[in-house]
Every structure is written in C-alpha cells, then in structure tokens.
Amino acid sequence: MENKTQNEIIVDGKYFKVGRINDEWYVDIIDPIEIIKKLKCDKRADIFTFWERDPFLKKYADYKYRTELESVALLEIKSYQQWFSKQIDSKTRNMIRKAEKKGVKVNSVLLDDNFITGIESILNETPIRQGRYFPHYKKSFENIKNEIKTFEGNSIFLGAFYGNELIGYMKLVCEKDIANIMQILSMVQHRDKAPNNALLAKAIEVCESKKINNLIYARWIEGSLGEFKIHNGFKKVDIPRYYVPISKYGGVIIRLNLHGGIKNRIPKKIVNIYKRILSKLLNARNYLEKYK
C-alpha cells in the first residue's frame, strides 16, 4: 500500500481562522514546525491544530503547545473469533447471524462504475438520516466517484449484497497497523437485514487477514451510532490534539479557551435538546414533502 503523507493545509472558520491538515484522519503530519513557519509567513490562519493520529504513538509529546484530548472509537483486533466470542455482546452476535440468515453477502469489491452506481442508490434513498439532513443526498455520480477514489491505493472496499443489489458499503483506509472506517452506510429499507453489522464483521475478518490490529471508527460519540460502536466492541481512547497560535489574535482566542469553537462551550444538555427538536422538525418536513 502506498504511504500517504502529503500535508495539504486547509483553513476555515468564521470568527477566527484555523488551519489543519486536510484528511488528518488518514494522513501523518510530516513536520509541524515547518507548517507553523509557513502559516506565519502567509498569514492565512490564526491558529494551527494537529493531533497524534496514531493513538499508540507520542511523536509530538515534547512540543510545548496547548494540548487537549479528543476521544476516538478504537477496536483492538486479536482475531475474528476473539472479537465474535469475547468483544461483542449477544445481541450483536445475533444481528450478524440474522444478516446471514436473511441472505446478506459481504464481499471485497472493485472500485468500478457498477459499485459507484450502487453507492449512488444508497446515498439517494432518503434526505434524512439519524434525524438530520443527509448532506450526500442527490449527489452526482461524478462527485461520488471523485470522493470515493480518495486514498484509493490505501483503501479496501466492501459491499453488502442482497441478491444482486448493493444494500450497504464500507470503505476502509489502511496505514501500517491501523485501519480507519472512512465510510459505512446502508439502505434504510433493508435495516431489518442488519447490513452494517455484516459489513463490520467482514471488516474484522479482512483486518485479521492483513495483520491489522487496530480499527478506528471516527470520534467517540453518543446516540444511536455511539451505541452501535459500543455493541461492536469499540472502546474510548483519548488522543492529544495540539493548538498553536499563529497570529496574536489566535493567541488571545486560545487564552480565552475559545479555540474549540463557540458551540463546544454550550452545555451538552442544551445541545442534545436542540438535536432532538431539529430531528423532529426534519422528519416532519420530509413526511410533508413526501406526501404532499
């Protein structure tokens, strides 16, 4: 597999500009000192942030930057059998068996136009997922193709099939001893067949065969997706994130503890209430649009 280490910097933010490595989940930072020097010269950002992508390494621990912990969902893989019998609960084991009994087959697939057409059907099934507007709804074939091809040389693609129909897919991005779940999605209408459980089980098999001992599934979160991760054996692991002031304004923002964004200062209880209300409004709008 090719080693992806290019450090393209993206800068965004409304009230202050934050620079970070594009696709930081899948790309190692080469030299933070050089990036900081470059950002100070071109004055594009107020703050630069980066993290320890590998939860088992502490490559940047000696840097005296503002440090905060971010939590990711990590599954340590010893073997498929160990995972199936010891790391997941009985409900999850039954879901995997259910998928098999329902006729769901999961295979490694080639990244060709047929596969991308199947992904397009999944993305365009519904505009609302997990109570929120789904940003990939009605995305064009070419956009899907361009996005799915990122890190192609480091990726493994899995497809969940019911008969000849693609009803779910997963993209794994692999680097050394770590695989990242970049995408996993299935059709809502086939939820009763547990395609996501089948996809994850196949991913464990693939990781074992390739001697990949660690699987990361994005951030550690609450809600239905967080429950799915817990049931499938993922654990919360903290990774240090560093914040470096690039401008004087950035230094003030860090001292005021606002560098994580204003929304991160809002109490979690308030955020959860907002999410529930938004979910109900979106579902109501979707229902009215569907039957008007």
BAFI-3210 file (N, C-alpha, C; in Angstrom, 3 decimals, decimal comma, padded with zeros to 6 digits):
// residues 292
n [1|2|3|4|5|6|7|8|9|10|11|12|13|14|15|16|17|18|19|20|21|22|23|24|25|26|27|28|29|30|31|32|33|34|35|36|37|38|39|40|41|42|43|44|45|46|47|48|49|50|51|52|53|54|55|56|57|58|59|60|61|62|63|64|65|66|67|68|69|70|71|72|73|74|75|76|77|78|79|80|81|82|83|84|85|86|87|88|89|90|91|92|93|94|95|96|97|98|99|100|101|102|103|104|105|106|107|108|109|110|111|112|113|114|115|116|117|118|119|120|121|122|123|124|125|126|127|128|129|130|131|132|133|134|135|136|137|138|139|140|141|142|143|144|145|146|147|148|149|150|151|152|153|154|155|156|157|158|159|160|161|162|163|164|165|166|167|168|169|170|171|172|173|174|175|176|177|178|179|180|181|182|183|184|185|186|187|188|189|190|191|192|193|194|195|196|197|198|199|200|201|202|203|204|205|206|207|208|209|210|211|212|213|214|215|216|217|218|219|220|221|222|223|224|225|226|227|228|229|230|231|232|233|234|235|236|237|238|239|240|241|242|243|244|245|246|247|248|249|250|251|252|253|254|255|256|257|258|259|260|261|262|263|264|265|266|267|268|269|270|271|272|273|274|275|276|277|278|279|280|281|282|283|284|285|286|287|288|289|290|291|292]
n.u [000,830|000,410|002,135|000,650|001,463|001,284|001,000|-001,370|-002,752|-005,714|-007,804|-010,191|-013,119|-015,163|-015,104|-012,511|-009,561|-008,726|-006,160|-005,517|-004,437|-005,471|-007,740|-006,915|-007,399|-006,341|-003,820|-000,430|001,218|004,008|006,090|005,548|006,727|007,733|005,337|004,074|005,826|005,435|002,709|002,797|004,186|002,556|000,242|-002,383|-003,860|-005,089|-004,750|-003,129|-003,866|-003,218|-002,974|-002,183|-002,300|-002,004|-003,012|-001,249|001,223|003,470|004,523|004,741|004,877|006,790|006,556|005,708|002,919|-000,471|-002,529|-005,128|-007,483|-008,889|-011,456|-011,504|-013,062|-011,967|-011,091|-009,485|-007,951|-007,516|-008,188|-010,694|-012,377|-011,932|-012,972|-015,666|-016,583|-015,841|-015,632|-017,911|-021,458|-024,247|-026,510|-025,433|-024,032|-026,220|-027,367|-025,485|-025,675|-028,312|-028,217|-026,856|-028,690|-030,802|-029,847|-027,845|-024,847|-021,436|-018,738|-015,359|-014,880|-014,360|-013,393|-015,328|-017,466|-019,952|-020,079|-019,969|-022,352|-024,151|-023,572|-024,483|-027,250|-027,752|-027,026|-028,929|-031,303|-032,752|-033,410|-033,046|-031,184|-030,541|-032,000|-031,195|-030,515|-029,266|-026,219|-025,170|-027,182|-028,696|-026,353|-024,138|-023,153|-020,501|-019,346|-019,576|-017,920|-015,407|-014,983|-015,063|-012,808|-010,624|-007,573|-007,305|-005,326|-004,689|-006,920|-009,643|-012,511|-015,752|-018,711|-022,133|-024,469|-027,756|-029,137|-028,607|-028,393|-026,764|-026,774|-025,463|-022,334|-018,774|-015,868|-012,545|-009,653|-006,330|-003,327|-000,272|-000,440|-003,025|-006,446|-008,893|-012,320|-013,673|-016,029|-019,263|-022,297|-025,738|-028,812|-031,844|-034,276|-033,542|-032,791|-033,680|-032,249|-029,771|-027,347|-025,148|-023,981|-023,129|-021,260|-019,338|-018,473|-017,260|-015,213|-013,602|-012,679|-011,169|-009,223|-007,904|-006,817|-004,979|-003,271|-003,779|-004,143|-005,677|-008,648|-010,218|-013,073|-013,957|-014,924|-015,544|-018,780|-022,115|-025,523|-027,374|-025,460|-023,186|-023,944|-024,002|-021,281|-020,303|-021,640|-020,366|-017,835|-016,017|-013,841|-013,390|-010,796|-008,364|-006,812|-004,132|-004,610|-003,163|-002,817|-001,730|-000,789|-000,887|-001,228|-001,369|-003,975|-004,947|-003,571|-004,856|-007,423|-006,927|-006,063|-008,433|-009,831|-011,417|-010,799|-011,734|-014,128|-017,225|-019,580|-018,779|-018,670|-021,179|-023,446|-023,749|-026,262|-028,049|-027,361|-028,163|-030,952|-031,528|-030,777|-032,701|-035,082|-034,544|-034,339|-036,996|-038,316|-037,118|-037,860|-040,622|-040,825|-039,786|-041,727|-044,009|-043,178|-042,956|-045,556|-047,125]
n.v [-001,206|002,267|004,985|007,572|010,798|013,452|016,892|018,790|021,885|023,052|025,849|027,255|028,812|031,225|033,413|033,308|032,090|028,780|026,537|023,307|019,904|018,600|015,908|014,694|012,434|010,358|010,888|011,275|013,809|015,556|017,474|019,527|021,937|023,164|023,597|025,413|027,597|028,248|028,974|031,220|032,924|033,217|034,122|033,111|031,844|031,970|030,171|027,035|023,622|020,255|016,652|013,583|011,152|008,383|006,428|005,098|006,167|008,773|011,054|013,814|014,708|016,180|018,777|022,017|022,880|024,131|021,679|019,378|016,744|014,483|012,182|009,009|006,201|003,053|-000,192|-003,001|-005,623|-008,985|-011,482|-012,716|-014,582|-014,119|-011,542|-012,009|-013,830|-012,791|-009,942|-008,644|-008,221|-010,476|-009,674|-008,345|-010,436|-011,994|-010,283|-010,340|-013,035|-012,955|-011,324|-013,034|-015,185|-013,880|-013,621|-011,833|-011,015|-010,320|-008,927|-008,290|-005,662|-004,350|-001,049|000,155|001,434|000,183|-000,418|002,184|003,213|001,693|002,719|005,315|004,886|004,167|006,506|008,251|007,403|008,502|011,781|012,284|011,200|009,536|011,440|013,866|016,242|014,767|015,240|014,156|013,465|013,178|013,652|013,998|011,503|011,793|013,378|011,629|009,588|010,878|011,451|008,941|007,805|008,846|008,263|005,800|003,862|002,994|001,817|-000,392|-001,828|-002,755|-004,540|-004,972|-007,270|-007,997|-010,468|-009,450|-006,826|-003,954|-003,156|-001,971|-000,472|-000,259|001,647|001,196|002,730|002,079|002,065|001,061|-000,439|000,226|000,591|002,718|003,375|004,894|005,295|004,010|002,736|001,996|000,875|002,219|000,902|-001,727|-002,235|-004,143|-006,360|-006,138|-005,030|-003,328|-004,490|-006,876|-005,885|-004,771|-007,056|-008,428|-006,635|-007,002|-009,588|-009,115|-007,330|-009,015|-010,894|-009,314|-008,646|-006,388|-004,710|-002,811|-000,970|001,964|003,909|006,670|009,518|009,258|009,114|010,006|008,742|006,854|005,910|005,902|003,932|001,738|001,448|000,784|-001,664|-003,189|-003,569|-001,451|000,844|003,738|005,915|008,258|010,898|013,147|016,524|019,325|022,865|025,695|029,042|031,234|033,859|036,995|037,436|034,830|033,788|035,110|034,042|031,357|031,673|032,545|030,286|029,593|028,314|025,831|026,340|028,120|026,653|024,441|025,316|025,323|023,878|020,313|019,204|021,127|021,081|018,478|018,658|020,506|018,979|016,934|018,358|019,448|017,086|016,121|018,169|017,998|015,405|015,742|017,636|016,155|014,144|015,645|016,653|014,303|013,321|015,326]
n.w [000,000|-000,697|000,864|002,390|002,969|002,360|003,142|002,871|003,609|005,034|005,613|007,690|009,161|010,844|012,742|013,588|012,027|011,418|010,823|009,494|008,854|005,805|005,574|008,026|009,485|008,064|007,167|007,961|009,818|008,644|009,375|011,881|012,686|010,355|008,992|010,705|010,512|007,808|007,794|009,410|007,778|005,457|006,601|006,666|008,625|012,032|014,038|014,331|014,223|015,191|015,543|017,360|015,236|015,346|017,949|019,602|019,543|020,576|019,214|019,214|021,765|023,142|022,304|023,355|023,279|023,475|024,749|024,305|024,912|022,580|021,834|020,366|018,696|019,200|018,169|019,246|017,611|017,884|016,885|014,593|015,784|018,512|018,713|017,964|019,889|022,402|022,505|021,641|022,301|023,009|021,597|019,363|018,157|017,410|015,538|013,477|012,741|011,935|009,644|007,923|007,758|006,539|004,037|003,305|001,753|002,092|000,420|-000,684|-002,962|-006,295|-007,185|-009,269|-011,946|-011,645|-008,915|-007,866|-008,906|-007,415|-004,847|-005,250|-005,385|-002,736|-001,346|-002,325|-001,328|000,853|002,233|004,909|007,626|010,642|011,996|010,971|008,327|005,411|004,011|001,648|-000,006|-003,173|-004,522|-007,286|-009,737|-010,628|-008,624|-006,445|-007,347|-007,506|-004,790|-003,509|-004,511|-003,223|-001,519|-002,716|-003,235|-000,696|000,246|001,159|-000,154|000,696|-000,027|000,745|-000,203|-001,288|-002,836|-006,071|-005,521|-004,290|-000,998|001,044|002,024|002,677|003,323|003,959|005,143|005,160|007,042|007,830|010,901|011,421|010,644|009,282|009,453|006,916|005,514|006,066|005,216|004,737|003,175|004,332|004,015|004,097|006,645|008,427|007,822|008,876|007,599|008,206|010,466|009,324|007,493|009,210|010,558|008,450|007,929|010,188|009,721|007,394|008,371|010,189|008,393|007,068|009,020|010,544|013,453|014,732|014,641|013,764|014,332|013,668|015,733|019,296|020,231|021,369|021,318|018,761|016,930|018,518|020,361|018,657|018,117|020,673|021,161|019,285|020,226|020,326|021,983|024,070|023,358|024,226|022,465|022,071|021,078|019,535|019,825|018,196|018,397|015,683|014,867|016,719|017,465|017,364|019,537|021,639|021,395|022,071|024,738|025,842|025,739|023,561|021,269|020,467|019,286|019,405|019,745|021,152|023,708|024,632|026,938|027,101|027,576|026,595|023,909|023,206|023,533|021,529|019,284|019,348|018,888|016,351|014,885|014,962|013,567|011,027|010,245|010,138|008,081|005,960|005,788|005,031|002,535|001,149|000,946|-000,023]
ca.u [000,000|001,180|002,185|000,130|001,939|001,275|000,411|-002,153|-003,352|-006,970|-008,051|-011,589|-013,533|-015,864|-014,637|-011,060|-009,184|-008,000|-005,540|-005,296|-004,101|-006,609|-007,834|-005,983|-007,657|-005,704|-002,512|000,504|001,861|005,431|006,907|004,697|007,496|007,763|003,982|003,841|006,604|004,776|001,464|003,140|004,627|001,474|-000,791|-003,721|-004,547|-004,820|-004,400|-002,888|-004,133|-002,908|-003,105|-001,493|-003,231|-001,833|-003,237|-000,217|002,486|003,501|005,601|004,820|004,660|007,779|006,208|005,029|001,748|-001,732|-002,913|-006,405|-007,733|-010,051|-011,737|-011,855|-013,566|-010,919|-011,294|-008,255|-008,277|-006,592|-008,657|-012,136|-013,028|-011,863|-013,935|-017,029|-016,979|-015,497|-015,638|-019,236|-022,498|-025,075|-027,396|-024,675|-023,810|-027,476|-027,563|-024,607|-026,308|-029,544|-027,851|-026,537|-029,927|-031,628|-029,267|-026,884|-023,494|-020,479|-017,527|-014,483|-015,333|-013,527|-013,940|-015,686|-018,685|-021,102|-020,066|-020,308|-023,791|-024,809|-023,413|-025,372|-028,607|-027,815|-026,978|-030,121|-032,505|-033,523|-032,715|-032,898|-030,565|-030,277|-032,694|-030,578|-030,428|-028,142|-025,571|-024,784|-028,395|-028,765|-025,017|-023,975|-022,303|-019,090|-018,888|-019,408|-016,745|-014,200|-014,814|-014,790|-011,489|-009,540|-006,791|-007,667|-004,242|-004,636|-008,288|-010,342|-013,931|-016,616|-020,100|-023,139|-025,409|-028,960|-029,274|-027,649|-028,496|-025,894|-027,618|-024,591|-020,919|-017,798|-014,533|-011,507|-008,377|-005,353|-001,973|000,519|-001,182|-004,307|-007,441|-009,924|-013,578|-013,925|-017,449|-020,100|-023,667|-026,608|-030,158|-032,784|-035,326|-033,011|-032,237|-034,068|-031,287|-028,536|-026,175|-023,992|-023,339|-022,445|-020,103|-018,313|-017,921|-016,348|-014,039|-012,745|-012,033|-010,168|-008,129|-007,137|-006,050|-003,915|-002,488|-004,087|-004,593|-006,453|-009,654|-010,762|-014,354|-014,211|-014,914|-016,393|-019,950|-023,309|-026,597|-027,511|-024,189|-022,310|-024,369|-023,557|-019,852|-020,120|-022,093|-019,426|-016,554|-015,137|-013,567|-012,992|-009,362|-008,060|-005,663|-003,837|-004,665|-002,349|-003,248|-000,575|-001,166|-000,146|-001,305|-001,650|-005,404|-005,063|-003,104|-005,920|-008,504|-006,517|-006,067|-009,828|-010,389|-012,442|-010,222|-012,519|-015,376|-018,238|-020,586|-018,245|-018,841|-022,583|-023,648|-024,177|-027,698|-028,720|-027,093|-029,000|-032,335|-031,569|-030,724|-033,987|-036,064|-034,196|-034,670|-038,441|-038,683|-036,669|-038,705|-041,929|-040,703|-039,608|-043,026|-044,903|-042,702|-043,160|-046,964|-047,923]
ca.v [000,000|003,499|005,724|008,916|011,722|014,828|017,753|019,896|022,635|023,744|026,904|027,665|029,495|032,488|034,476|033,206|031,113|027,634|025,690|021,915|019,021|018,011|014,452|014,384|011,087|009,342|011,377|011,643|015,108|015,335|018,347|020,636|023,189|023,765|024,069|026,611|028,675|028,614|029,670|032,547|033,738|033,586|034,785|032,613|031,277|032,499|029,016|025,762|022,490|018,918|015,664|012,303|010,296|007,032|006,517|004,389|006,904|010,108|011,671|015,263|014,968|017,131|020,135|022,715|023,559|023,893|020,296|018,897|015,366|014,130|010,755|008,245|004,852|002,123|-001,619|-003,784|-006,897|-010,107|-012,424|-012,622|-015,417|-013,404|-010,435|-012,518|-014,558|-012,105|-008,484|-008,114|-008,819|-011,494|-009,008|-008,091|-011,738|-012,391|-009,436|-010,869|-014,281|-012,564|-010,868|-014,225|-015,932|-013,100|-013,715|-010,763|-011,472|-009,210|-009,273|-007,222|-005,285|-003,441|000,298|000,392|002,226|-000,550|-000,217|003,583|003,344|001,149|003,710|006,432|004,488|004,209|007,904|008,966|006,744|009,368|013,019|012,377|010,050|009,748|012,640|015,083|016,305|013,984|016,145|013,481|013,166|013,720|013,987|013,492|010,321|012,213|013,794|010,414|008,890|011,605|011,357|007,568|007,414|009,367|007,223|004,532|002,892|002,532|001,515|-001,652|-001,556|-003,898|-004,357|-005,886|-007,531|-008,805|-010,859|-008,685|-005,410|-003,419|-002,511|-001,312|-000,495|000,266|001,978|001,166|003,308|001,352|002,615|000,270|-001,339|000,855|000,818|003,690|003,287|006,206|005,347|002,817|003,202|001,004|001,337|002,200|-000,084|-003,061|-002,214|-005,377|-007,409|-005,827|-004,974|-002,688|-005,495|-007,798|-005,176|-004,648|-008,393|-008,709|-005,775|-007,653|-010,694|-008,549|-006,807|-010,152|-011,493|-008,387|-008,392|-005,048|-004,994|-001,718|-000,400|003,207|004,300|008,094|010,016|008,637|009,977|009,442|008,492|005,515|005,488|005,583|002,629|000,739|001,244|000,066|-003,054|-003,898|-003,767|-000,291|001,482|005,144|006,156|009,688|011,267|014,575|017,488|020,494|024,149|026,593|030,377|031,722|035,314|037,486|037,197|033,411|033,601|035,572|033,055|030,178|032,036|032,653|028,929|029,594|027,723|024,672|026,790|028,605|025,622|023,496|025,906|025,170|022,653|019,152|019,016|022,041|020,576|017,297|019,126|021,105|017,905|016,229|019,239|019,517|015,791|016,056|019,112|017,461|014,259|016,273|018,247|015,083|013,489|016,532|016,710|013,001|013,026|016,491]
ca.w [000,000|-000,771|002,124|002,186|003,991|001,892|004,167|002,348|004,706|004,792|006,600|007,718|010,387|010,611|013,622|013,563|011,021|011,958|009,817|009,877|007,756|005,114|005,790|009,107|009,981|007,223|006,723|009,029|009,684|008,411|010,213|012,336|012,766|009,021|008,677|011,521|009,888|006,554|008,104|009,927|006,644|004,534|007,407|006,317|009,779|013,366|014,864|013,653|015,100|014,682|016,610|017,222|014,508|015,869|019,400|020,348|019,431|021,183|018,441|019,405|023,196|023,654|021,910|024,448|022,749|024,189|024,469|024,791|024,495|021,771|022,007|019,181|018,945|018,766|018,390|019,141|016,965|018,042|015,872|014,389|016,773|019,789|018,624|017,902|021,096|023,651|022,500|021,334|023,134|022,365|020,643|018,140|017,514|016,771|014,354|012,433|012,279|011,251|008,306|007,130|007,519|005,616|002,697|003,024|001,464|002,085|-000,310|-001,156|-004,297|-007,075|-007,304|-010,662|-012,107|-011,110|-007,469|-007,597|-009,168|-006,237|-003,774|-005,589|-004,997|-001,274|-000,915|-002,767|-000,824|001,755|002,589|006,361|008,279|012,068|012,440|010,442|006,872|004,905|003,040|000,407|-000,769|-004,539|-005,026|-008,647|-009,919|-010,741|-007,296|-005,646|-007,872|-007,094|-003,341|-003,103|-005,018|-002,390|-000,827|-003,362|-003,081|000,691|000,653|000,930|-000,336|000,977|-000,420|001,284|-001,293|-001,089|-004,228|-006,881|-005,162|-003,248|000,020|002,014|001,638|003,629|002,831|004,982|004,759|005,969|007,139|008,770|011,781|011,740|009,591|009,624|008,715|006,326|005,188|006,200|005,034|004,130|002,869|005,450|003,740|004,369|008,000|009,108|007,456|009,608|006,709|008,831|011,304|008,418|006,947|010,239|010,782|007,343|008,118|011,183|009,006|006,490|009,192|010,694|007,290|006,685|010,239|011,048|014,815|015,305|013,756|014,305|013,741|013,893|017,105|020,303|020,331|021,984|020,367|018,190|016,351|019,636|020,885|017,681|018,333|021,936|020,995|018,413|020,892|020,288|023,266|024,022|023,510|024,132|021,645|022,260|019,981|019,856|019,268|018,108|017,913|014,515|014,973|018,078|017,678|017,671|020,907|022,533|021,304|022,841|026,158|026,260|025,653|022,525|020,059|020,048|018,685|020,343|020,022|022,136|025,036|025,018|027,719|026,305|027,756|025,671|022,561|022,987|023,350|020,192|018,298|019,329|018,244|014,936|014,290|014,777|012,511|009,745|009,912|009,764|006,757|004,993|005,644|004,275|001,162|000,533|000,727|-000,458]
c.u [000,865|001,091|001,794|000,612|001,912|000,487|-000,236|-002,872|-004,674|-007,188|-009,524|-011,903|-014,143|-015,271|-013,126|-010,707|-008,306|-007,466|-005,336|-004,928|-005,380|-006,577|-006,894|-006,222|-006,786|-004,290|-001,659|001,086|003,374|006,283|006,082|005,434|007,510|006,389|003,681|004,580|005,916|003,505|001,729|003,588|003,461|000,249|-002,220|-004,527|-004,188|-004,317|-004,103|-003,120|-003,769|-002,971|-002,232|-002,456|-003,198|-001,978|-002,154|001,146|002,349|004,642|005,810|004,705|005,617|007,473|005,369|003,873|000,543|-002,250|-004,263|-006,638|-008,991|-010,223|-012,138|-012,357|-012,579|-011,298|-009,962|-008,613|-007,168|-006,915|-010,161|-012,867|-013,046|-012,889|-015,356|-017,475|-016,784|-015,747|-016,994|-020,285|-023,372|-026,016|-026,686|-024,377|-025,068|-027,763|-026,709|-025,189|-027,588|-029,261|-027,569|-027,801|-030,835|-031,069|-028,312|-025,486|-022,567|-019,186|-016,651|-014,852|-014,314|-014,203|-014,186|-017,017|-019,920|-021,217|-020,483|-021,785|-024,601|-024,731|-024,356|-026,808|-028,785|-027,868|-028,270|-031,416|-033,372|-032,729|-032,448|-032,293|-030,210|-030,834|-032,103|-030,599|-029,158|-027,450|-025,203|-025,987|-028,382|-027,406|-024,820|-023,030|-020,832|-018,536|-018,651|-018,136|-015,456|-013,933|-014,437|-013,388|-010,343|-008,884|-007,053|-006,599|-004,122|-005,970|-008,723|-011,829|-014,724|-018,038|-020,992|-024,228|-026,587|-029,416|-028,203|-027,613|-027,494|-026,756|-026,789|-023,156|-020,059|-016,504|-013,583|-010,245|-007,319|-003,980|-001,239|-000,392|-002,571|-005,170|-008,475|-011,168|-013,892|-015,406|-018,075|-021,542|-024,471|-027,990|-031,066|-033,824|-034,862|-032,403|-032,545|-033,101|-029,910|-027,293|-024,944|-023,246|-022,553|-021,186|-018,974|-017,668|-016,922|-015,080|-013,076|-012,000|-010,903|-008,966|-007,266|-006,258|-004,873|-003,051|-002,597|-004,756|-005,479|-007,384|-010,260|-012,037|-014,689|-014,216|-015,833|-017,576|-021,078|-024,358|-026,559|-026,203|-023,187|-022,648|-023,916|-022,068|-019,597|-020,492|-021,116|-018,002|-015,593|-015,022|-013,159|-011,498|-009,094|-006,762|-005,394|-003,957|-003,951|-002,889|-002,079|-001,052|-000,272|-000,111|-001,521|-003,108|-005,655|-004,620|-004,151|-007,054|-008,172|-006,548|-007,484|-010,556|-011,538|-011,994|-010,978|-013,830|-016,398|-019,213|-020,096|-018,321|-020,279|-022,744|-024,238|-025,679|-028,485|-028,556|-028,001|-030,467|-032,503|-031,595|-032,056|-035,057|-035,812|-034,578|-036,163|-038,899|-038,303|-037,524|-040,095|-041,885|-040,574|-040,928|-043,965|-044,503|-042,985|-044,616|-047,792|-048,427]
c.v [001,257|004,249|007,171|009,831|013,176|015,690|018,978|020,564|023,243|024,733|027,280|028,326|030,840|033,615|034,459|032,024|030,024|026,790|024,286|021,118|018,493|016,492|013,994|013,009|010,044|009,713|011,740|013,023|014,894|016,149|019,543|021,972|023,909|024,319|025,349|027,804|029,175|029,403|031,067|033,477|034,173|034,170|034,365|032,222|032,023|031,402|027,829|024,640|021,182|017,951|014,455|011,337|008,862|007,076|005,854|005,075|008,258|010,884|013,137|015,656|016,014|018,576|020,794|023,552|023,289|022,510|019,977|017,502|015,272|012,625|010,126|006,866|003,853|000,688|-002,330|-005,186|-007,913|-011,194|-012,229|-013,409|-014,765|-012,274|-010,958|-013,135|-013,766|-010,598|-007,870|-008,833|-009,776|-010,886|-008,788|-009,395|-012,210|-011,570|-009,926|-012,162|-013,978|-012,120|-012,062|-015,008|-015,216|-013,107|-012,608|-011,371|-010,263|-009,678|-008,046|-006,937|-004,373|-002,081|000,595|001,138|001,518|-000,355|001,205|003,854|002,803|002,090|004,889|006,122|004,557|005,652|008,641|008,348|007,692|010,629|013,164|011,078|010,431|011,092|013,947|015,055|015,612|014,756|015,496|013,105|013,902|014,194|013,332|012,291|010,723|012,672|012,595|009,690|009,558|011,449|009,944|007,129|007,976|008,223|005,830|003,466|002,317|001,962|000,093|-001,326|-002,840|-003,567|-005,405|-006,041|-008,366|-009,209|-010,151|-007,208|-005,045|-002,672|-001,830|-001,395|000,079|000,564|002,026|001,789|002,762|001,999|001,865|-000,644|-000,824|000,938|001,798|003,406|004,690|006,379|003,995|003,287|002,090|001,589|001,184|001,100|-001,518|-003,154|-003,510|-006,529|-007,173|-005,771|-004,322|-003,646|-006,487|-007,163|-005,099|-006,003|-008,753|-007,867|-006,383|-008,816|-010,188|-008,028|-007,945|-010,745|-010,624|-007,981|-006,937|-005,229|-003,920|-001,121|000,822|003,562|005,723|008,452|009,190|009,565|009,247|009,187|007,085|005,019|005,140|004,234|001,508|000,422|000,437|-001,403|-003,871|-003,923|-002,597|000,326|002,942|005,265|007,645|009,921|012,759|015,376|018,757|021,731|025,131|027,963|030,799|033,243|035,695|037,251|035,732|033,102|034,016|034,548|031,818|030,479|032,146|031,308|028,841|028,887|026,502|025,049|027,171|027,491|024,612|024,031|025,763|023,868|021,525|018,920|019,882|021,552|019,390|017,673|019,707|020,025|017,173|017,058|019,297|018,229|015,696|016,982|018,582|016,284|014,717|016,884|017,189|014,371|014,342|016,600|015,411|012,776|014,232|016,316]
c.w [000,000|000,544|001,887|003,300|003,515|002,858|003,534|003,517|004,250|005,929|006,540|009,047|010,064|011,437|013,817|012,659|011,641|010,807|010,355|008,636|007,121|005,291|006,904|009,725|009,280|006,785|007,927|008,775|009,597|009,373|010,663|012,386|011,418|008,638|009,441|010,927|008,618|006,822|008,646|008,813|005,763|005,243|007,033|007,543|011,054|014,296|013,953|014,647|014,412|015,853|016,349|016,537|015,010|017,390|020,234|020,278|020,117|020,534|018,785|020,878|023,760|023,262|023,006|023,903|023,642|023,772|025,092|024,231|023,643|021,842|020,680|019,600|018,348|019,124|018,201|018,670|017,219|017,018|015,711|015,471|018,152|019,812|018,732|019,226|022,382|023,657|022,183|022,184|022,325|021,329|019,310|017,406|016,789|015,524|013,191|011,858|011,490|009,823|007,385|006,790|006,518|004,193|002,321|002,850|001,397|001,431|-000,493|-002,603|-004,965|-007,142|-008,784|-010,727|-011,575|-009,596|-007,125|-007,872|-007,994|-005,050|-004,004|-005,168|-003,482|-000,782|-001,230|-002,250|-000,002|002,086|004,085|006,885|009,715|012,542|011,946|008,918|006,417|003,787|001,708|-000,462|-002,105|-005,058|-006,385|-008,691|-009,930|-009,402|-006,396|-006,068|-007,415|-005,605|-002,906|-003,521|-004,175|-001,620|-001,411|-003,148|-001,689|001,165|000,322|000,873|-000,129|000,553|000,212|000,229|-000,809|-002,485|-005,032|-006,518|-004,066|-002,240|001,110|001,544|002,750|002,903|004,013|004,412|005,714|005,898|008,231|009,591|012,116|010,488|010,122|008,797|008,201|005,988|005,478|006,152|004,370|003,922|004,091|005,251|004,005|005,775|008,753|008,829|008,069|008,717|007,339|009,752|010,453|007,838|007,972|010,537|009,685|007,471|009,129|010,542|008,125|007,273|009,739|009,599|006,876|007,882|010,690|012,409|015,439|014,253|014,439|013,560|014,189|015,383|018,019|020,555|021,046|020,905|019,800|017,582|017,441|020,254|019,959|017,887|019,612|021,783|020,156|018,959|020,855|021,680|023,034|024,289|023,297|023,361|021,849|020,968|020,436|019,137|019,346|017,631|016,750|014,516|016,431|018,442|018,042|019,089|021,922|022,568|022,137|024,341|026,707|026,173|024,649|021,252|019,568|019,386|019,742|020,723|021,059|023,566|025,537|025,802|026,876|026,410|026,780|024,241|022,250|022,779|021,950|019,114|018,200|018,618|016,745|014,223|014,006|013,652|011,132|009,308|009,472|008,368|005,674|004,725|004,771|002,800|000,424|000,139|000,280|-001,892]
res [m|e|n|k|t|q|n|e|i|i|v|d|g|k|y|f|k|v|g|r|i|n|d|e|w|y|v|d|i|i|d|p|i|e|i|i|k|k|l|k|c|d|k|r|a|d|i|f|t|f|w|e|r|d|p|f|l|k|k|y|a|d|y|k|y|r|t|e|l|e|s|v|a|l|l|e|i|k|s|y|q|q|w|f|s|k|q|i|d|s|k|t|r|n|m|i|r|k|a|e|k|k|g|v|k|v|n|s|v|l|l|d|d|n|f|i|t|g|i|e|s|i|l|n|e|t|p|i|r|q|g|r|y|f|p|h|y|k|k|s|f|e|n|i|k|n|e|i|k|t|f|e|g|n|s|i|f|l|g|a|f|y|g|n|e|l|i|g|y|m|k|l|v|c|e|k|d|i|a|n|i|m|q|i|l|s|m|v|q|h|r|d|k|a|p|n|n|a|l|l|a|k|a|i|e|v|c|e|s|k|k|i|n|n|l|i|y|a|r|w|i|e|g|s|l|g|e|f|k|i|h|n|g|f|k|k|v|d|i|p|r|y|y|v|p|i|s|k|y|g|g|v|i|i|r|l|n|l|h|g|g|i|k|n|r|i|p|k|k|i|v|n|i|y|k|r|i|l|s|k|l|l|n|a|r|n|y|l|e|k|y|k]
***
